[in-house]
């Protein structure tokens, strides 16, 4: 059953990356005028990094409670 949960999370991953890219590009010039825009590939890398950090923490938290 765990494998099906992984497949169910795939659309959420790509949607998270898209939302991150859109929000970054809309707001970064207001915060740092010299910053560059983020493309979709960079957004995917940031998202997978965040997911790899948060997933073990969520698993430990689930077992702890």
MOPAC internal coordinates of N, CA, C and O (Angstrom, degrees):
PM7 1SCF
backbone

  N    0.0000 0     0.00 0     0.00 0    0    0    0
  C    1.4482 1     0.00 0     0.00 0    1    0    0
  C    1.5242 1   112.13 1     0.00 0    2    1    0
  O    1.2310 1   119.71 1   153.45 1    3    2    1
  N    1.3167 1   118.16 1   -26.55 1    3    2    1
  C    1.4529 1   121.13 1  -179.42 1    5    3    2
  C    1.5122 1   113.13 1   -64.66 1    6    5    3
  O    1.2310 1   120.64 1   147.84 1    7    6    5
  N    1.3414 1   116.39 1   -32.16 1    7    6    5
  C    1.4608 1   119.87 1  -179.83 1    9    7    6
  C    1.5242 1   111.43 1   -66.74 1   10    9    7
  O    1.2310 1   120.25 1   144.69 1   11   10    9
  N    1.3147 1   117.13 1   -35.31 1   11   10    9
  C    1.4558 1   120.03 1   179.61 1   13   11   10
  C    1.5209 1   111.57 1   -69.41 1   14   13   11
  O    1.2310 1   120.22 1   149.39 1   15   14   13
  N    1.3254 1   117.19 1   -30.61 1   15   14   13
  C    1.4648 1   119.86 1   175.90 1   17   15   14
  C    1.5222 1   110.80 1   -67.32 1   18   17   15
  O    1.2310 1   120.47 1   144.63 1   19   18   17
  N    1.3202 1   116.70 1   -35.37 1   19   18   17
  C    1.4655 1   120.20 1   177.17 1   21   19   18
  C    1.5176 1   109.86 1   -63.48 1   22   21   19
  O    1.2310 1   120.62 1   134.21 1   23   22   21
  N    1.3305 1   116.42 1   -45.79 1   23   22   21
  C    1.4674 1   119.79 1   179.47 1   25   23   22
  C    1.5269 1   111.59 1   -65.37 1   26   25   23
  O    1.2310 1   120.16 1   147.65 1   27   26   25
  N    1.3003 1   117.31 1   -32.35 1   27   26   25
  C    1.4635 1   120.69 1   178.27 1   29   27   26
  C    1.5239 1   111.45 1   -69.94 1   30   29   27
  O    1.2310 1   119.79 1   154.88 1   31   30   29
  N    1.3182 1   118.00 1   -25.12 1   31   30   29
  C    1.4644 1   121.57 1  -178.80 1   33   31   30
  C    1.5320 1   112.56 1   -83.22 1   34   33   31
  O    1.2310 1   119.64 1   165.67 1   35   34   33
  N    1.3108 1   118.29 1   -14.33 1   35   34   33
  C    1.4670 1   121.07 1  -175.48 1   37   35   34
  C    1.5261 1   112.41 1   -60.21 1   38   37   35
  O    1.2310 1   118.44 1   130.72 1   39   38   37
  N    1.3379 1   120.59 1   -49.28 1   39   38   37
  C    1.4718 1   118.27 1   178.30 1   41   39   38
  C    1.5348 1   112.57 1   -60.23 1   42   41   39
  O    1.2310 1   120.45 1   144.54 1   43   42   41
  N    1.3155 1   116.75 1   -35.46 1   43   42   41
  C    1.4588 1   119.87 1   177.99 1   45   43   42
  C    1.5154 1   112.32 1   -64.34 1   46   45   43
  O    1.2310 1   120.56 1   145.10 1   47   46   45
  N    1.3249 1   116.54 1   -34.90 1   47   46   45
  C    1.4604 1   120.61 1   177.85 1   49   47   46
  C    1.5264 1   110.92 1   -62.97 1   50   49   47
  O    1.2310 1   120.44 1   130.69 1   51   50   49
  N    1.3303 1   116.76 1   -49.31 1   51   50   49
  C    1.4598 1   119.81 1  -178.55 1   53   51   50
  C    1.5336 1   111.44 1   -67.42 1   54   53   51
  O    1.2310 1   120.43 1   144.57 1   55   54   53
  N    1.3173 1   116.79 1   -35.43 1   55   54   53
  C    1.4458 1   119.99 1   177.19 1   57   55   54
  C    1.5297 1   110.67 1   -68.17 1   58   57   55
  O    1.2310 1   120.08 1   140.64 1   59   58   57
  N    1.3305 1   117.45 1   -39.36 1   59   58   57
  C    1.4635 1   121.04 1   176.90 1   61   59   58
  C    1.5208 1   111.16 1   -61.41 1   62   61   59
  O    1.2310 1   120.36 1   138.04 1   63   62   61
  N    1.3168 1   116.91 1   -41.96 1   63   62   61
  C    1.4639 1   120.79 1   178.96 1   65   63   62
  C    1.5224 1   111.27 1   -64.70 1   66   65   63
  O    1.2310 1   120.37 1   139.56 1   67   66   65
  N    1.3204 1   116.89 1   -40.44 1   67   66   65
  C    1.4623 1   120.70 1   178.83 1   69   67   66
  C    1.5229 1   110.90 1   -64.89 1   70   69   67
  O    1.2310 1   120.44 1   134.81 1   71   70   69
  N    1.3193 1   116.77 1   -45.19 1   71   70   69
  C    1.4675 1   120.56 1   179.53 1   73   71   70
  C    1.5270 1   110.67 1   -63.57 1   74   73   71
  O    1.2310 1   120.24 1   138.01 1   75   74   73
  N    1.3351 1   117.15 1   -41.99 1   75   74   73
  C    1.4648 1   120.49 1   177.18 1   77   75   74
  C    1.5181 1   111.17 1   -58.99 1   78   77   75
  O    1.2310 1   120.27 1   134.28 1   79   78   77
  N    1.3262 1   117.10 1   -45.72 1   79   78   77
  C    1.4621 1   120.79 1  -179.63 1   81   79   78
  C    1.5252 1   111.06 1   -62.03 1   82   81   79
  O    1.2310 1   120.34 1   135.34 1   83   82   81
  N    1.3223 1   116.95 1   -44.66 1   83   82   81
  C    1.4608 1   120.08 1  -178.31 1   85   83   82
  C    1.5274 1   111.66 1   -65.87 1   86   85   83
  O    1.2310 1   120.33 1   136.73 1   87   86   85
  N    1.3209 1   116.98 1   -43.27 1   87   86   85
  C    1.4551 1   119.86 1   179.75 1   89   87   86
  C    1.5279 1   111.81 1   -68.31 1   90   89   87
  O    1.2310 1   120.41 1   140.36 1   91   90   89
  N    1.3303 1   116.82 1   -39.64 1   91   90   89
  C    1.4640 1   120.66 1   178.40 1   93   91   90
  C    1.5259 1   110.12 1   -60.60 1   94   93   91
  O    1.2310 1   120.81 1   129.55 1   95   94   93
  N    1.3293 1   116.06 1   -50.45 1   95   94   93
  C    1.4618 1   119.90 1  -176.08 1   97   95   94
  C    1.5252 1   112.16 1   -67.25 1   98   97   95
  O    1.2310 1   119.98 1   151.44 1   99   98   97
  N    1.3113 1   117.65 1   -28.56 1   99   98   97
  C    1.4638 1   120.31 1  -179.85 1  101   99   98
  C    1.5225 1   112.14 1   -77.69 1  102  101   99
  O    1.2310 1   119.83 1   151.76 1  103  102  101
  N    1.3241 1   117.93 1   -28.24 1  103  102  101
  C    1.4677 1   120.20 1  -171.43 1  105  103  102
  C    1.5209 1   115.50 1  -113.26 1  106  105  103
  O    1.2310 1   118.98 1   160.78 1  107  106  105
  N    1.3168 1   119.56 1   -19.22 1  107  106  105
  C    1.4624 1   120.25 1  -171.06 1  109  107  106
  C    1.5256 1   112.09 1   -67.39 1  110  109  107
  O    1.2310 1   119.32 1   146.35 1  111  110  109
  N    1.3098 1   118.90 1   -33.65 1  111  110  109
  C    1.4652 1   119.99 1  -178.75 1  113  111  110
  C    1.5263 1   111.45 1   -68.15 1  114  113  111
  O    1.2310 1   120.13 1   154.47 1  115  114  113
  N    1.3249 1   117.36 1   -25.53 1  115  114  113
  C    1.4598 1   120.79 1   177.03 1  117  115  114
  C    1.5249 1   111.02 1   -74.88 1  118  117  115
  O    1.2310 1   120.67 1   148.56 1  119  118  117
  N    1.3271 1   116.33 1   -31.44 1  119  118  117
  C    1.4665 1   120.97 1  -176.92 1  121  119  118
  C    1.5278 1   110.79 1   -87.57 1  122  121  119
  O    1.2310 1   120.85 1   128.32 1  123  122  121
  N    1.3223 1   115.97 1   -51.68 1  123  122  121
  C    1.4718 1   122.26 1   179.87 1  125  123  122
  C    1.5289 1   109.09 1  -127.35 1  126  125  123
  O    1.2310 1   119.58 1   -80.80 1  127  126  125
  N    1.3127 1   118.41 1    99.20 1  127  126  125
  C    1.4677 1   120.40 1  -176.75 1  129  127  126
  C    1.5303 1   113.91 1   -59.73 1  130  129  127
  O    1.2310 1   119.61 1   154.44 1  131  130  129
  N    1.3205 1   118.35 1   -25.56 1  131  130  129
  C    1.4667 1   119.93 1  -178.32 1  133  131  130
  C    1.5279 1   112.75 1   -91.40 1  134  133  131
  O    1.2310 1   119.41 1  -177.82 1  135  134  133
  N    1.3265 1   118.72 1     2.18 1  135  134  133
  C    1.4634 1   121.76 1  -178.28 1  137  135  134
  C    1.5212 1   110.76 1   -74.63 1  138  137  135
  O    1.2310 1   121.33 1   -25.46 1  139  138  137
  N    1.3344 1   115.06 1   154.54 1  139  138  137
  C    1.4606 1   120.33 1   179.21 1  141  139  138
  C    1.5276 1   109.94 1   -95.84 1  142  141  139
  O    1.2310 1   121.12 1   -22.11 1  143  142  141
  N    1.3214 1   115.47 1   157.89 1  143  142  141
  C    1.4517 1   120.44 1   176.80 1  145  143  142
  C    1.5244 1   110.23 1   -73.38 1  146  145  143
  O    1.2310 1   120.66 1   -25.07 1  147  146  145
  N    1.3125 1   116.34 1   154.93 1  147  146  145
  C    1.4560 1   122.17 1   179.83 1  149  147  146
  C    1.5280 1   108.46 1  -101.33 1  150  149  147
  O    1.2310 1   120.57 1   -50.98 1  151  150  149
  N    1.3367 1   116.51 1   129.02 1  151  150  149
  C    1.4541 1   118.57 1   175.36 1  153  151  150
  C    1.5324 1   109.83 1   -89.58 1  154  153  151
  O    1.2310 1   120.38 1    -4.25 1  155  154  153
  N    1.3276 1   116.87 1   175.75 1  155  154  153
  C    1.4663 1   120.58 1  -173.99 1  157  155  154
  C    1.5246 1   112.06 1   -65.97 1  158  157  155
  O    1.2310 1   120.04 1   144.41 1  159  158  157
  N    1.3246 1   117.53 1   -35.59 1  159  158  157
  C    1.4638 1   120.46 1   178.38 1  161  159  158
  C    1.5173 1   112.38 1   -63.49 1  162  161  159
  O    1.2310 1   120.59 1   136.52 1  163  162  161
  N    1.3115 1   116.48 1   -43.48 1  163  162  161
  C    1.4701 1   120.39 1   176.79 1  165  163  162
  C    1.5167 1   110.89 1   -64.87 1  166  165  163
  O    1.2310 1   120.74 1   142.06 1  167  166  165
  N    1.3110 1   116.19 1   -37.94 1  167  166  165
  C    1.4559 1   120.54 1   178.37 1  169  167  166
  C    1.5309 1   111.09 1   -64.19 1  170  169  167
  O    1.2310 1   120.08 1   142.25 1  171  170  169
  N    1.3295 1   117.45 1   -37.75 1  171  170  169
  C    1.4632 1   121.12 1   176.44 1  173  171  170
  C    1.5295 1   110.77 1   -62.95 1  174  173  171
  O    1.2310 1   120.26 1   138.88 1  175  174  173
  N    1.3214 1   117.11 1   -41.12 1  175  174  173
  C    1.4671 1   120.64 1   179.37 1  177  175  174
  C    1.5252 1   111.93 1   -64.75 1  178  177  175
  O    1.2310 1   120.42 1   137.51 1  179  178  177
  N    1.3189 1   116.81 1   -42.49 1  179  178  177
  C    1.4666 1   120.43 1   178.69 1  181  179  178
  C    1.5202 1   110.23 1   -65.35 1  182  181  179
  O    1.2310 1   120.59 1   138.57 1  183  182  181
  N    1.3283 1   116.47 1   -41.43 1  183  182  181
  C    1.4589 1   120.58 1  -178.48 1  185  183  182
  C    1.5200 1   111.75 1   -66.39 1  186  185  183
  O    1.2310 1   119.54 1   135.92 1  187  186  185
  N    1.3194 1   118.48 1   -44.08 1  187  186  185
  C    1.4668 1   119.98 1  -179.59 1  189  187  186
  C    1.5227 1   110.08 1   -66.55 1  190  189  187
  O    1.2310 1   120.20 1   144.92 1  191  190  189
  N    1.3191 1   117.22 1   -35.08 1  191  190  189
  C    1.4638 1   120.09 1   176.68 1  193  191  190
  C    1.5193 1   110.58 1   -63.58 1  194  193  191
  O    1.2310 1   120.47 1   134.62 1  195  194  193
  N    1.3143 1   116.70 1   -45.38 1  195  194  193
  C    1.4667 1   120.08 1   178.82 1  197  195  194
  C    1.5218 1   110.89 1   -63.66 1  198  197  195
  O    1.2310 1   119.79 1   139.28 1  199  198  197
  N    1.3199 1   118.01 1   -40.72 1  199  198  197
  C    1.4640 1   121.28 1   179.82 1  201  199  198
  C    1.5243 1   110.70 1   -66.09 1  202  201  199
  O    1.2310 1   120.07 1   142.32 1  203  202  201
  N    1.3235 1   117.48 1   -37.68 1  203  202  201
  C    1.4649 1   119.90 1  -179.97 1  205  203  202
  C    1.5234 1   111.86 1   -70.08 1  206  205  203
  O    1.2310 1   120.08 1   154.26 1  207  206  205
  N    1.3036 1   117.46 1   -25.74 1  207  206  205
  C    1.4645 1   121.02 1   176.57 1  209  207  206
  C    1.5211 1   110.89 1   -81.33 1  210  209  207
  O    1.2310 1   120.15 1   137.48 1  211  210  209
  N    1.3193 1   117.32 1   -42.52 1  211  210  209
  C    1.4568 1   121.67 1  -174.17 1  213  211  210
  C    1.5284 1   112.95 1   -78.07 1  214  213  211
  O    1.2310 1   119.46 1   146.18 1  215  214  213
  N    1.3283 1   118.64 1   -33.82 1  215  214  213
  C    1.4679 1   121.13 1  -175.96 1  217  215  214
  C    1.5328 1   113.30 1   -59.34 1  218  217  215
  O    1.2310 1   118.75 1   132.29 1  219  218  217
  N    1.3315 1   119.99 1   -47.71 1  219  218  217
  C    1.4725 1   118.40 1   177.33 1  221  219  218
  C    1.5249 1   112.75 1   -64.25 1  222  221  219
  O    1.2310 1   120.47 1   143.90 1  223  222  221
  N    1.3273 1   116.71 1   -36.10 1  223  222  221
  C    1.4567 1   119.32 1   178.11 1  225  223  222
  C    1.5256 1   111.07 1   -65.04 1  226  225  223
  O    1.2310 1   120.53 1   140.72 1  227  226  225
  N    1.3207 1   116.60 1   -39.28 1  227  226  225
  C    1.4627 1   120.18 1   178.53 1  229  227  226
  C    1.5207 1   110.71 1   -68.03 1  230  229  227
  O    1.2310 1   119.88 1   142.04 1  231  230  229
  N    1.3312 1   117.84 1   -37.96 1  231  230  229
  C    1.4582 1   121.22 1   179.10 1  233  231  230
  C    1.5317 1   111.33 1   -65.57 1  234  233  231
  O    1.2310 1   120.74 1   138.57 1  235  234  233
  N    1.3180 1   116.19 1   -41.43 1  235  234  233
  C    1.4618 1   120.02 1   178.12 1  237  235  234
  C    1.5253 1   110.46 1   -67.57 1  238  237  235
  O    1.2310 1   120.47 1   138.24 1  239  238  237
  N    1.3099 1   116.70 1   -41.76 1  239  238  237
  C    1.4576 1   120.60 1   178.51 1  241  239  238
  C    1.5118 1   112.09 1   -63.10 1  242  241  239
  O    1.2310 1   120.51 1   143.43 1  243  242  241
  N    1.3252 1   116.63 1   -36.57 1  243  242  241
  C    1.4651 1   120.60 1   179.31 1  245  243  242
  C    1.5300 1   110.76 1   -66.92 1  246  245  243
  O    1.2310 1   120.07 1   140.80 1  247  246  245
  N    1.3198 1   117.46 1   -39.20 1  247  246  245
  C    1.4623 1   121.18 1  -179.87 1  249  247  246
  C    1.5243 1   111.15 1   -74.87 1  250  249  247
  O    1.2310 1   120.55 1   149.38 1  251  250  249
  N    1.3289 1   116.56 1   -30.62 1  251  250  249
  C    1.4563 1   120.72 1  -176.09 1  253  251  250
  C    1.5169 1   111.69 1   -72.63 1  254  253  251
  O    1.2310 1   120.53 1   142.53 1  255  254  253
  N    1.3171 1   116.59 1   -37.47 1  255  254  253
  C    1.4679 1   120.29 1  -179.49 1  257  255  254
  C    1.4852 1   108.10 1   -83.61 1  258  257  255
  O    1.2310 1   120.10 1   180.00 1  259  258  257

